[in-house]
């Protein structure tokens, strides 16, 4: 599975009146939590390009039970909510 992150940058890109130049954030790490409690870190991932984005591959381990997989970024700025993927019939 390919995960994409977009707009991992500093600044105020949604206000239209920034004084500081927007720049990509330093490399970020995502924390993946699988059903049953296992975890995996993805990264560091370096935001770049016009959208200050990145992409990474996530391979769900064989035998992972159905349920929710949480993909979390806990850096700054804080996201409004974690990403949640549903695997199988949850």
Secondary structure, DSSP 8 states (H G I E B T S, - for coil): -EEEE---BSS-TTTS--SS---B-S-EEEEEE-TTS-EEEEEEE--BTTTTBEEEE----TT--SEEEEEE--SSS--SS-EEEEES--
